[in-house]
Amino acid sequence: MSILLLFGTLFVCLLIGVPIAISLGVSALTAIYFGTTLPLDIVVQKAFTSLDSFPLLAIPFFMLAGILMGKGGVSKRLLTLATSMVGWMTGGLSMVTIVACMFFAAISGSGPATVAAIGGFMIPAMIAKNYKPGFAASVPATAGSIGVIIPPSIPFVIYGVTANVSVGDMFIAGILPGLLIGALLMVTAFIISAKNNYRPDDTSKASGKEVLRAFNDAKWALFIPVIILGGIYGGVFSPTEAAVVSVVYALIIGGFIYKELSWKTIYDSFMQTIVINSTTMIIIALSVSFAHFMTLVQIPDQISAYLTGLTTNPIFILIVINLLLLFVGMFIDTISAVVILTPVLLPIVTEFGVDPVHFGVILVANLAIGFVTPPVGVNLFVASTVGKVKFEKIVVGVLPFLAAMILALLIITYVPALSMWLTKMY
């Protein structure tokens, strides 16, 4: 009874457009009140105590660092570097967009932020060069999803806290999968561009001197992932402290080196971070309450028993879990999904020998695809807004890239070494 109330209320709330955080809280309260004898205040207590976590402090600081970097001239320099590297290729502007998104992902830790920062420049530029609007907007929309896989990744921080896994290990594990997704997106963009004759005006490669000049101009931005990962694995600071360092670093390079951060810009960046982080923390808190109630009524145990009753084949189990995650990603935001599904699915996959770090990458890779799948594909809406392209056109344009991302997901799922190799090296 309580299970039906929980998910029935959640479904109705989402159907009528209630924000996800409120939907989760209302669902938990409804199920507790009508389906159990538990006190209602456990929802509030669990929501409050869930935020008493030092690692979660990394989230607002990584957000702030990404915003400061975006407003501090980093995006332009990353685009210049990407242009010097791949701008001469067939579909040059789309290639530049994907590479720039990969660079910016290593700074922002956020998919939508990456789309906004890079797409705002590149979508109009591609359309001006007669790229189809749907294709032009779908490139940063899909490439932006790499922002939650290449470190620093906010979902990896949340997964690390929820699963009690090293956030540093999660960051390292996301590097190669993120590069794989980027490479497959570039292949897809190349094929589409060749078919539609999207070619740059200048097909000559940039000289080594030009690439070095662009790299030198962007080196301060590119150095931040080195600081974060090097500091964490060198034992200099924790992931949370690394996030604070990244903010200080962003202020220094944006204000004193690139000289594009004014006091007003800094103030606006702080205010933007406060708004976004407030929403994020409410979602996390109520997601934890929702997940806690699921645990109390033994939903994870029931799901585990059902899946293990179907088969003992880990390949099949992972297929089922991937399908579930892809479906969930279409309707529920990444943060909520990580908090709710980790305690449900992690015990199942570990029983089949899947490493928790590897599963974290699988989980986030699935949910990254959710960024570009309607109806809640956040990156699609961001790309539509910044590029002024109709949503329907982006949905059509994104389909080939979606296929590439699913192929990458299968490789990530069934080739654990892709995620685990670097973590074992360190």
MOSUL-V975583 format. One record per residue. N is the residue number from 1. RES is the residue in one letter. SS is DSSP state (A for helix, B for strand, O for the rest). NEAR is the number of other ideal C-beta (glycine too) atoms within 8 Angstrom. D_LAST is the distance of its C-alpha to the last C-alpha in whole Angstrom. Layout:
n=N res=RES ss=SS near=NEAR d_last=D_LAST
n=N res=RES ss=SS near=NEAR d_last=D_LAST
This chain:
n=1 res=M ss=O near=6 d_last=48
n=2 res=S ss=A near=11 d_last=45
n=3 res=I ss=A near=10 d_last=43
n=4 res=L ss=A near=7 d_last=46
n=5 res=L ss=A near=13 d_last=46
n=6 res=L ss=A near=17 d_last=43
n=7 res=F ss=A near=9 d_last=42
n=8 res=G ss=A near=8 d_last=45
n=9 res=T ss=A near=13 d_last=45
n=10 res=L ss=A near=12 d_last=42
n=11 res=F ss=A near=8 d_last=43
n=12 res=V ss=A near=8 d_last=47
n=13 res=C ss=A near=12 d_last=45
n=14 res=L ss=A near=12 d_last=43
n=15 res=L ss=A near=6 d_last=46
n=16 res=I ss=O near=6 d_last=48
n=17 res=G ss=O near=4 d_last=45
n=18 res=V ss=O near=9 d_last=44
n=19 res=P ss=O near=5 d_last=41
n=20 res=I ss=A near=11 d_last=38
n=21 res=A ss=A near=13 d_last=37
n=22 res=I ss=A near=10 d_last=41
n=23 res=S ss=A near=13 d_last=41
n=24 res=L ss=A near=16 d_last=38
n=25 res=G ss=A near=13 d_last=40
n=26 res=V ss=A near=11 d_last=44
n=27 res=S ss=A near=15 d_last=43
n=28 res=A ss=A near=14 d_last=41
n=29 res=L ss=A near=10 d_last=44
n=30 res=T ss=A near=11 d_last=47
n=31 res=A ss=A near=16 d_last=45
n=32 res=I ss=A near=15 d_last=45
n=33 res=Y ss=A near=7 d_last=49
n=34 res=F ss=A near=8 d_last=50
n=35 res=G ss=A near=10 d_last=48
n=36 res=T ss=O near=8 d_last=47
n=37 res=T ss=O near=2 d_last=49
n=38 res=L ss=O near=7 d_last=46
n=39 res=P ss=O near=5 d_last=46
n=40 res=L ss=O near=9 d_last=45
n=41 res=D ss=A near=6 d_last=44
n=42 res=I ss=A near=12 d_last=41
n=43 res=V ss=A near=14 d_last=40
n=44 res=V ss=A near=9 d_last=40
n=45 res=Q ss=A near=8 d_last=38
n=46 res=K ss=A near=11 d_last=35
n=47 res=A ss=A near=13 d_last=35
n=48 res=F ss=A near=9 d_last=35
n=49 res=T ss=A near=7 d_last=33
n=50 res=S ss=A near=11 d_last=30
n=51 res=L ss=O near=10 d_last=30
n=52 res=D ss=O near=5 d_last=29
n=53 res=S ss=O near=8 d_last=26
n=54 res=F ss=O near=6 d_last=24
n=55 res=P ss=O near=12 d_last=21
n=56 res=L ss=O near=12 d_last=24
n=57 res=L ss=A near=10 d_last=25
n=58 res=A ss=A near=14 d_last=22
n=59 res=I ss=A near=14 d_last=24
n=60 res=P ss=A near=10 d_last=27
n=61 res=F ss=A near=13 d_last=25
n=62 res=F ss=A near=16 d_last=23
n=63 res=M ss=A near=16 d_last=26
n=64 res=L ss=A near=13 d_last=28
n=65 res=A ss=A near=16 d_last=26
n=66 res=G ss=A near=13 d_last=26
n=67 res=I ss=A near=12 d_last=30
n=68 res=L ss=A near=15 d_last=30
n=69 res=M ss=A near=16 d_last=28
n=70 res=G ss=A near=13 d_last=31
n=71 res=K ss=A near=12 d_last=34
n=72 res=G ss=O near=14 d_last=33
n=73 res=G ss=O near=9 d_last=33
n=74 res=V ss=A near=15 d_last=29
n=75 res=S ss=A near=14 d_last=31
n=76 res=K ss=A near=8 d_last=33
n=77 res=R ss=A near=13 d_last=31
n=78 res=L ss=A near=15 d_last=28
n=79 res=L ss=A near=13 d_last=31
n=80 res=T ss=A near=11 d_last=33
n=81 res=L ss=A near=16 d_last=29
n=82 res=A ss=A near=15 d_last=29
n=83 res=T ss=A near=12 d_last=33
n=84 res=S ss=A near=12 d_last=32
n=85 res=M ss=A near=10 d_last=30
n=86 res=V ss=A near=11 d_last=31
n=87 res=G ss=O near=14 d_last=34
n=88 res=W ss=O near=10 d_last=36
n=89 res=M ss=O near=9 d_last=36
n=90 res=T ss=O near=8 d_last=38
n=91 res=G ss=O near=13 d_last=37
n=92 res=G ss=A near=14 d_last=36
n=93 res=L ss=A near=14 d_last=36
n=94 res=S ss=A near=16 d_last=34
n=95 res=M ss=A near=15 d_last=32
n=96 res=V ss=A near=14 d_last=31
n=97 res=T ss=A near=16 d_last=31
n=98 res=I ss=A near=14 d_last=28
n=99 res=V ss=A near=13 d_last=26
n=100 res=A ss=A near=15 d_last=27
n=101 res=C ss=A near=17 d_last=26
n=102 res=M ss=A near=14 d_last=23
n=103 res=F ss=A near=14 d_last=23
n=104 res=F ss=A near=17 d_last=24
n=105 res=A ss=A near=16 d_last=22
n=106 res=A ss=A near=11 d_last=19
n=107 res=I ss=A near=13 d_last=22
n=108 res=S ss=A near=14 d_last=24
n=109 res=G ss=O near=15 d_last=22
n=110 res=S ss=O near=12 d_last=25
n=111 res=G ss=A near=15 d_last=27
n=112 res=P ss=A near=12 d_last=30
n=113 res=A ss=A near=14 d_last=30
n=114 res=T ss=A near=17 d_last=28
n=115 res=V ss=A near=17 d_last=31
n=116 res=A ss=A near=11 d_last=34
n=117 res=A ss=A near=12 d_last=32
n=118 res=I ss=A near=18 d_last=32
n=119 res=G ss=A near=17 d_last=35
n=120 res=G ss=A near=11 d_last=37
n=121 res=F ss=A near=11 d_last=37
n=122 res=M ss=A near=16 d_last=37
n=123 res=I ss=A near=16 d_last=39
n=124 res=P ss=A near=10 d_last=42
n=125 res=A ss=A near=9 d_last=41
n=126 res=M ss=A near=14 d_last=41
n=127 res=I ss=A near=12 d_last=44
n=128 res=A ss=A near=6 d_last=46
n=129 res=K ss=O near=8 d_last=45
n=130 res=N ss=O near=5 d_last=46
n=131 res=Y ss=O near=12 d_last=43
n=132 res=K ss=O near=8 d_last=44
n=133 res=P ss=A near=12 d_last=44
n=134 res=G ss=A near=12 d_last=42
n=135 res=F ss=A near=13 d_last=39
n=136 res=A ss=A near=16 d_last=39
n=137 res=A ss=A near=17 d_last=38
n=138 res=S ss=A near=14 d_last=36
n=139 res=V ss=A near=16 d_last=33
n=140 res=P ss=A near=18 d_last=32
n=141 res=A ss=A near=19 d_last=32
n=142 res=T ss=A near=15 d_last=30
n=143 res=A ss=A near=15 d_last=28
n=144 res=G ss=A near=19 d_last=28
n=145 res=S ss=A near=16 d_last=26
n=146 res=I ss=A near=16 d_last=23
n=147 res=G ss=A near=18 d_last=23
n=148 res=V ss=A near=17 d_last=22
n=149 res=I ss=O near=15 d_last=19
n=150 res=I ss=O near=12 d_last=17
n=151 res=P ss=O near=14 d_last=16
n=152 res=P ss=O near=16 d_last=17
n=153 res=S ss=O near=15 d_last=19
n=154 res=I ss=A near=14 d_last=21
n=155 res=P ss=A near=12 d_last=22
n=156 res=F ss=A near=16 d_last=18
n=157 res=V ss=A near=18 d_last=19
n=158 res=I ss=A near=14 d_last=22
n=159 res=Y ss=A near=15 d_last=20
n=160 res=G ss=A near=16 d_last=17
n=161 res=V ss=A near=11 d_last=21
n=162 res=T ss=A near=10 d_last=23
n=163 res=A ss=A near=10 d_last=20
n=164 res=N ss=O near=5 d_last=19
n=165 res=V ss=O near=11 d_last=15
n=166 res=S ss=O near=7 d_last=13
n=167 res=V ss=A near=14 d_last=14
n=168 res=G ss=A near=10 d_last=10
n=169 res=D ss=A near=11 d_last=9
n=170 res=M ss=A near=18 d_last=12
n=171 res=F ss=A near=16 d_last=12
n=172 res=I ss=A near=13 d_last=9
n=173 res=A ss=A near=15 d_last=11
n=174 res=G ss=A near=16 d_last=14
n=175 res=I ss=A near=11 d_last=13
n=176 res=L ss=A near=10 d_last=14
n=177 res=P ss=A near=15 d_last=17
n=178 res=G ss=A near=13 d_last=18
n=179 res=L ss=A near=10 d_last=19
n=180 res=L ss=A near=12 d_last=20
n=181 res=I ss=A near=16 d_last=23
n=182 res=G ss=A near=14 d_last=24
n=183 res=A ss=A near=8 d_last=24
n=184 res=L ss=A near=12 d_last=27
n=185 res=L ss=A near=15 d_last=28
n=186 res=M ss=A near=12 d_last=29
n=187 res=V ss=A near=9 d_last=31
n=188 res=T ss=A near=12 d_last=33
n=189 res=A ss=A near=14 d_last=34
n=190 res=F ss=A near=12 d_last=35
n=191 res=I ss=A near=9 d_last=37
n=192 res=I ss=A near=13 d_last=39
n=193 res=S ss=A near=13 d_last=39
n=194 res=A ss=A near=10 d_last=41
n=195 res=K ss=A near=6 d_last=43
n=196 res=N ss=A near=9 d_last=44
n=197 res=N ss=O near=6 d_last=44
n=198 res=Y ss=O near=14 d_last=42
n=199 res=R ss=O near=8 d_last=42
n=200 res=P ss=O near=9 d_last=41
n=201 res=D ss=O near=2 d_last=44
n=202 res=D ss=O near=6 d_last=42
n=203 res=T ss=O near=5 d_last=41
n=204 res=S ss=O near=5 d_last=40
n=205 res=K ss=O near=4 d_last=36
n=206 res=A ss=O near=11 d_last=35
n=207 res=S ss=O near=6 d_last=35
n=208 res=G ss=A near=5 d_last=32
n=209 res=K ss=A near=6 d_last=34
n=210 res=E ss=A near=9 d_last=34
n=211 res=V ss=A near=12 d_last=31
n=212 res=L ss=A near=8 d_last=30
n=213 res=R ss=A near=9 d_last=32
n=214 res=A ss=A near=15 d_last=31
n=215 res=F ss=A near=11 d_last=27
n=216 res=N ss=A near=7 d_last=28
n=217 res=D ss=A near=9 d_last=30
n=218 res=A ss=A near=14 d_last=27
n=219 res=K ss=A near=8 d_last=25
n=220 res=W ss=A near=8 d_last=25
n=221 res=A ss=A near=13 d_last=24
n=222 res=L ss=A near=13 d_last=21
n=223 res=F ss=A near=9 d_last=20
n=224 res=I ss=A near=14 d_last=19
n=225 res=P ss=A near=11 d_last=16
n=226 res=V ss=A near=8 d_last=14
n=227 res=I ss=A near=12 d_last=16
n=228 res=I ss=A near=16 d_last=15
n=229 res=L ss=A near=12 d_last=11
n=230 res=G ss=A near=9 d_last=11
n=231 res=G ss=A near=12 d_last=13
n=232 res=I ss=A near=14 d_last=11
n=233 res=Y ss=A near=9 d_last=8
n=234 res=G ss=O near=6 d_last=10
n=235 res=G ss=O near=3 d_last=12
n=236 res=V ss=O near=6 d_last=15
n=237 res=F ss=O near=7 d_last=16
n=238 res=S ss=O near=8 d_last=15
n=239 res=P ss=A near=15 d_last=16
n=240 res=T ss=A near=11 d_last=19
n=241 res=E ss=A near=9 d_last=20
n=242 res=A ss=A near=15 d_last=18
n=243 res=A ss=A near=16 d_last=20
n=244 res=V ss=A near=9 d_last=23
n=245 res=V ss=A near=12 d_last=22
n=246 res=S ss=A near=15 d_last=22
n=247 res=V ss=A near=12 d_last=25
n=248 res=V ss=A near=8 d_last=26
n=249 res=Y ss=A near=12 d_last=25
n=250 res=A ss=A near=14 d_last=27
n=251 res=L ss=A near=11 d_last=30
n=252 res=I ss=A near=9 d_last=30
n=253 res=I ss=A near=13 d_last=29
n=254 res=G ss=A near=16 d_last=32
n=255 res=G ss=A near=11 d_last=34
n=256 res=F ss=A near=6 d_last=34
n=257 res=I ss=A near=8 d_last=33
n=258 res=Y ss=O near=12 d_last=34
n=259 res=K ss=O near=6 d_last=36
n=260 res=E ss=O near=8 d_last=37
n=261 res=L ss=O near=12 d_last=36
n=262 res=S ss=O near=5 d_last=39
n=263 res=W ss=A near=5 d_last=40
n=264 res=K ss=A near=6 d_last=41
n=265 res=T ss=A near=11 d_last=38
n=266 res=I ss=A near=12 d_last=36
n=267 res=Y ss=A near=8 d_last=38
n=268 res=D ss=A near=9 d_last=38
n=269 res=S ss=A near=12 d_last=35
n=270 res=F ss=A near=9 d_last=35
n=271 res=M ss=A near=8 d_last=37
n=272 res=Q ss=A near=9 d_last=36
n=273 res=T ss=A near=12 d_last=33
n=274 res=I ss=A near=9 d_last=35
n=275 res=V ss=A near=8 d_last=36
n=276 res=I ss=A near=9 d_last=33
n=277 res=N ss=A near=11 d_last=31
n=278 res=S ss=A near=8 d_last=35
n=279 res=T ss=A near=9 d_last=35
n=280 res=T ss=A near=12 d_last=31
n=281 res=M ss=A near=11 d_last=31
n=282 res=I ss=A near=9 d_last=35
n=283 res=I ss=A near=14 d_last=33
n=284 res=I ss=A near=14 d_last=30
n=285 res=A ss=A near=13 d_last=33
n=286 res=L ss=A near=15 d_last=35
n=287 res=S ss=A near=14 d_last=33
n=288 res=V ss=A near=12 d_last=31
n=289 res=S ss=A near=17 d_last=35
n=290 res=F ss=A near=17 d_last=36
n=291 res=A ss=A near=13 d_last=33
n=292 res=H ss=A near=10 d_last=34
n=293 res=F ss=A near=14 d_last=37
n=294 res=M ss=A near=13 d_last=36
n=295 res=T ss=A near=10 d_last=34
n=296 res=L ss=A near=8 d_last=38
n=297 res=V ss=O near=11 d_last=40
n=298 res=Q ss=O near=7 d_last=37
n=299 res=I ss=A near=10 d_last=36
n=300 res=P ss=A near=11 d_last=33
n=301 res=D ss=A near=7 d_last=34
n=302 res=Q ss=A near=8 d_last=37
n=303 res=I ss=A near=11 d_last=35
n=304 res=S ss=A near=11 d_last=33
n=305 res=A ss=A near=8 d_last=36
n=306 res=Y ss=A near=8 d_last=37
n=307 res=L ss=A near=11 d_last=34
n=308 res=T ss=A near=11 d_last=34
n=309 res=G ss=A near=5 d_last=37
n=310 res=L ss=A near=7 d_last=37
n=311 res=T ss=O near=7 d_last=35
n=312 res=T ss=O near=5 d_last=32
n=313 res=N ss=O near=6 d_last=31
n=314 res=P ss=A near=9 d_last=27
n=315 res=I ss=A near=7 d_last=28
n=316 res=F ss=A near=9 d_last=31
n=317 res=I ss=A near=14 d_last=30
n=318 res=L ss=A near=14 d_last=27
n=319 res=I ss=A near=8 d_last=30
n=320 res=V ss=A near=10 d_last=32
n=321 res=I ss=A near=12 d_last=29
n=322 res=N ss=A near=12 d_last=28
n=323 res=L ss=A near=8 d_last=32
n=324 res=L ss=A near=9 d_last=32
n=325 res=L ss=A near=14 d_last=29
n=326 res=L ss=A near=13 d_last=31
n=327 res=F ss=A near=8 d_last=34
n=328 res=V ss=A near=12 d_last=33
n=329 res=G ss=A near=15 d_last=32
n=330 res=M ss=O near=11 d_last=35
n=331 res=F ss=O near=8 d_last=37
n=332 res=I ss=O near=11 d_last=34
n=333 res=D ss=O near=9 d_last=32
n=334 res=T ss=A near=14 d_last=28
n=335 res=I ss=A near=13 d_last=28
n=336 res=S ss=A near=14 d_last=30
n=337 res=A ss=A near=14 d_last=29
n=338 res=V ss=A near=15 d_last=26
n=339 res=V ss=A near=14 d_last=27
n=340 res=I ss=A near=14 d_last=30
n=341 res=L ss=A near=11 d_last=28
n=342 res=T ss=A near=13 d_last=25
n=343 res=P ss=A near=12 d_last=27
n=344 res=V ss=A near=13 d_last=29
n=345 res=L ss=A near=13 d_last=27
n=346 res=L ss=A near=11 d_last=24
n=347 res=P ss=A near=10 d_last=25
n=348 res=I ss=A near=14 d_last=27
n=349 res=V ss=A near=12 d_last=24
n=350 res=T ss=A near=11 d_last=22
n=351 res=E ss=A near=8 d_last=25
n=352 res=F ss=O near=10 d_last=25
n=353 res=G ss=O near=5 d_last=21
n=354 res=V ss=O near=12 d_last=19
n=355 res=D ss=O near=8 d_last=16
n=356 res=P ss=A near=10 d_last=17
n=357 res=V ss=A near=14 d_last=14
n=358 res=H ss=A near=12 d_last=15
n=359 res=F ss=A near=13 d_last=19
n=360 res=G ss=A near=15 d_last=18
n=361 res=V ss=A near=15 d_last=17
n=362 res=I ss=A near=16 d_last=21
n=363 res=L ss=A near=14 d_last=22
n=364 res=V ss=A near=17 d_last=22
n=365 res=A ss=A near=14 d_last=22
n=366 res=N ss=A near=13 d_last=26
n=367 res=L ss=A near=16 d_last=27
n=368 res=A ss=A near=15 d_last=26
n=369 res=I ss=A near=15 d_last=29
n=370 res=G ss=A near=16 d_last=31
n=371 res=F ss=O near=18 d_last=31
n=372 res=V ss=O near=15 d_last=33
n=373 res=T ss=O near=11 d_last=35
n=374 res=P ss=O near=7 d_last=38
n=375 res=P ss=O near=5 d_last=40
n=376 res=V ss=O near=10 d_last=37
n=377 res=G ss=O near=13 d_last=35
n=378 res=V ss=A near=10 d_last=34
n=379 res=N ss=A near=16 d_last=33
n=380 res=L ss=A near=15 d_last=36
n=381 res=F ss=A near=9 d_last=38
n=382 res=V ss=A near=14 d_last=37
n=383 res=A ss=A near=18 d_last=37
n=384 res=S ss=A near=13 d_last=41
n=385 res=T ss=A near=7 d_last=41
n=386 res=V ss=A near=11 d_last=40
n=387 res=G ss=A near=15 d_last=41
n=388 res=K ss=O near=7 d_last=44
n=389 res=V ss=O near=14 d_last=44
n=390 res=K ss=O near=7 d_last=46
n=391 res=F ss=A near=9 d_last=43
n=392 res=E ss=A near=6 d_last=45
n=393 res=K ss=A near=12 d_last=44
n=394 res=I ss=A near=16 d_last=40
n=395 res=V ss=A near=10 d_last=40
n=396 res=V ss=A near=8 d_last=42
n=397 res=G ss=A near=15 d_last=40
n=398 res=V ss=O near=14 d_last=36
n=399 res=L ss=A near=8 d_last=37
n=400 res=P ss=A near=10 d_last=36
n=401 res=F ss=A near=15 d_last=33
n=402 res=L ss=A near=12 d_last=32
n=403 res=A ss=A near=9 d_last=33
n=404 res=A ss=A near=14 d_last=30
n=405 res=M ss=A near=16 d_last=28
n=406 res=I ss=A near=10 d_last=29
n=407 res=L ss=A near=9 d_last=28
n=408 res=A ss=A near=13 d_last=24
n=409 res=L ss=A near=13 d_last=24
n=410 res=L ss=A near=8 d_last=25
n=411 res=I ss=A near=10 d_last=22
n=412 res=I ss=A near=14 d_last=20
n=413 res=T ss=A near=9 d_last=21
n=414 res=Y ss=A near=8 d_last=22
n=415 res=V ss=O near=7 d_last=19
n=416 res=P ss=O near=9 d_last=16
n=417 res=A ss=A near=6 d_last=14
n=418 res=L ss=A near=11 d_last=14
n=419 res=S ss=A near=14 d_last=13
n=420 res=M ss=A near=12 d_last=10
n=421 res=W ss=A near=9 d_last=9
n=422 res=L ss=A near=10 d_last=7
n=423 res=T ss=A near=11 d_last=5
n=424 res=K ss=A near=6 d_last=5
n=425 res=M ss=A near=5 d_last=4
n=426 res=Y ss=O near=6 d_last=0
